[in-house]
Amino acid sequence: MPSINAVAPDKLVRLLGTPRAPSILDVRSDAAFAAEPRLIPGAIRRPFAGLADWAPRFAHAAVVIVCEDGGAIGHGAAAWLRDAGADADVLDGGIRRWAGAGLPMLDCSALPAGDAAGRTLWVTRARPKVDRIACPWLIRRFVDPQAQFLFVPAAHVVGVAQQMGAAPFDIEAEGVRWTHDGAHCTFDVMLEGFGLGGVDGLDRLARVVRGADTARPDIAPEAAGLLAISLGLSRLYSNDLEQLEAGIGIYDALYRWCRDATDETHDWTSHQPAKSRVTA
């Protein structure tokens, strides 16, 4: 049973990728991170030594602190954050217990360089449809919650990436890592590149995205519906960033279906109350 102000790994893993997931703050030292250079999906690294500087940013937020072993460093940071107004817990057993349980971890070597605040910057083609909404959703929910996205004309994606230090994605150009690879769409490539294939529901979601994005509705029955919704969104919004925010909710719902609800059916009678029996 977790100690006071601690959350068990099996509870935290069920919150990953959901809108209600807490901010996961990894406060391991550089040496400890070098020994295990992976993160819990969606976690942000924050230096323990700078706690007083960054703690106020998380006032009134739900936070889980990740340290090496769930010990003094983690509990000290969580206590400081609670004093700053956060609802802060510690990951029970720290990263050591999480990794030992074989739970999903992010391959940090695949992350593009971040800015001074640690945020990653991404750039892709304007007027997104499927991949260019699905990939930002994946990044925001499982890779970098602070990520920023730029939508520009296709001819300028690579140039903008070079000028602004952004990672280009979903564009066919020499040297671009995050783009289609054979029958796989960019979402597939990111899922593999970041090591997220072990996250419940994401492999199923990837088939739906692939089917919608590559005109292959045969590989997932839901792909045709996702394509229809994506095309409808693109016509509802002329602002790509507004479309992205609307699309995030679509993918939140689709992910939860992929993870938790694929066995549930619905028809006219499935949720009707049972008829009471009248006896003579």
N, C-alpha and C positions, 0 to 999 in steps of 0.2 A: 504494500500500500504506500503511495507517495507520502512524503513528509508534508508538513504544513507549508502552504504557499508553493506547492510543486504540482506539476501536471505530468501524468504518465505518458510515455511515448505512444502507446496504443490509442490514447485519447487525442493527442495532438495530431497524429497522422490522419485522423478522420476529418480534421478541420482544414487540412492543406487544400488550396485551390478553391476554397469557398469564400463568398463575400464576407462571412463572419469570422474568418481566420484572424487570429491575433497577429500583431507585429512580432516577428521572430527575430530577436537581436542576438547575434553571435558575438560574445565578448572575449573569446579566446585570445591569448597572446599570439604574436607572430610565430613563436617557436611551437606552440601547441597546434596552430593552424598548419604549419609546415609538416608536422607529423601526421596530420589527417586533413589534407587540403581539399576537403569537400564541405559543402554546406547542406543543411536541411533545405529542401525546396522552398523558395520564397523568403529565406532568411537574409538579413542584412548584417554585414560585419560592422561593429562599432567598437572602438578602442576602450577598454576598461579604464585606462588612465585618463581619458577625456570625458568620463561619466558626467561630471558636473556641467560640462558644456552642452552635451547633447540630450541629457535627460529631460529638460523642460519641453522639448519638441514632442514628447510622448505623453504629456499631461492629458488625462481623461481617455487615454487609449488602453485597449487590452494588449498586454505584452507578455511574451514568454522569453525569458533569458536563457541562452544556451552557453554553457561553459564546458570545460573539458570533462568534468565528472559530476556536475550537480552539487558542488561543494561550496566553500566559503566565497569564492569569487562570484559565482552565480547568485547566491543568496544575498551577498552584499549589494550587488548591482540592483537586484529586484527590490530590496528594501529602500534603496535610494530613490528608485523610480516611483515607488508607492508614496514616498514623502513628497515627490514632485507632482503627485496627483494621478499617476497611472494605476491601472489594475494589473499588477505585475506578479507573475509566477516564474518559477525556475523549471526547466526541463529536468525531470527526475532522472538522475544518473548521467546527465549531460550527453555530449556527443558520443562518448564511449559506449553508453548503453544503447543509444539509437543505432549506431553502426553495428554493434554486436547483435542486434535483433534483425539485421538485414533489411532495415527500413530504407525507403528511397533517399538517395543523396544526389546533390547536384554536382556535376563535373565542372569545377570552377575554371579549369584550364580553357574551357570553351567560351568563357565570358569575354566580351569586348572590354576594353579599358573604360573605366568610369571617369566622370568629371571630379572636381574637387570635393563634391558632396557624395561621391560614390555612385551616382546615377549613370546608367548606361543610356546611350543615345542611338536611335535606330532611324533609318531612312528607307522609304520605299516609294513605289509609284502611286500617284494620286488616283482617286476614284476606285477605292478598294471594293472587292466583291467577297471572295471566300478566304483564301490564304492570308490576305493582307488585313483581315480582321481576326482570323483564328490565331495567327502567330502573335500579334500583340496581346491577345487574351492569354496565351500560354506564357508569354514572358512576364506579364503583370502578375499572374497568379502563382507561377512556379519558379521564376528565374529572378526577376528584379521588380518588386512592387513599385519602385520609384521611376521605372523606365519612361523615357520620353520618346515620342514618335513624330517623325516628319513625313508628310506626304507631298511629293514634288513631281513635276512632269518626268516621264520615264527617261527622257534624254539627259536629265540633270541628276539622276540618282547617284551615280558614281562620283560625279564632280562635287556634289553637296557632301557626300560621305568623306571625301578627301579633305575638303575645306573645313569641315566642322568636326572631324574626328568621330563620325558616326559609323555604325555598322550597317551596310546596305543589305537588304533582304528582298526575296521574291522578285529578282530581276535577272535576266540572262546577260551576264557580262563576265569577262575574264577575271578570275581571282575572287569572285564572290562565293563565299562559302554557303551562305544561307539561301539556297534557292533549289529549284527542282533537281532531282537526280533520277533519271530514268523514269520509271512509273511512279516514283514517290514525289509528292508535292513538298513544299517548303516546311509545312507543319511536320511531316514525317521526318525530314532532315533535322529539324530542331529537336524533336523528341529523342532521336538517337544521339545527336551531338551533345546534348546536355545530360544524357544518361537518365532520362525520365521514363523510360519504358516500363519500369516496375511500379509506377503509380497506378493504383486501381482506376480503371475507367478510361485512361488516356489512350491506350491502344485501340479500344473500340471507337473512341471519338476520332482518332486519326483515320480510321477507315471511312467514316462518314465524311470527314473533311476531304479526304483524297477523292472519294467518289464524286462529291459536289464540285471540286476544283478541277478535275481532269476529265469531266464528261463520262464518268464511269458509274452511273447509278446502280449498275448490276452488283457492285461489290458491297453495297450496304443499302437496304431499303429506305433508310432515312435520308440518304444523300440528295434525292430529288427534292425533298421538303426543305433541306438546308439551302439548296441552291435557290429555290423559290423565295425563301425568306431573305436571303442575301441580296438577290436582285431587287426585291421590294424595298429593302433598307436603302440601297444605293439610289433609289428614285425618291425616297422620302427626304433624304438629306443631301443638300448641296455642299455642306461643310463636312470634310472628311473626318475631322476630329469629333464632331457631333455624332457622325455615323458610327465611329469607333465606340464611343461611350454607350450608344444604344445597342450596338452589337455585343458588347461585353456581357450584358444581361442575357442575351440569347445563348451565348456559349456557357454562361454559368448554369443555365437551366439544362442545356444539352449534356453538359458534363455530369451533372447530378443524375440525369436519366441513365447515362452510360455506366455510372458507378453503382447506382442503387435501385433503379426502377425498371430494368429491362424485362423483368418477369411479370410485371403488373399489366393487366389488360383493363380495357374499359369499354362498356357498351351500355345500352339503355337500362339493362336490368342489374348490372354488376354492383351498383351502389344504391339500389332501391331498398328501403326498409322492408324487412320481412313482414308478410301479412299476418295479422293476428288471427288466431283460430277462435271461432265462436262455437261454443258448445251448447247443445239444447238444454 
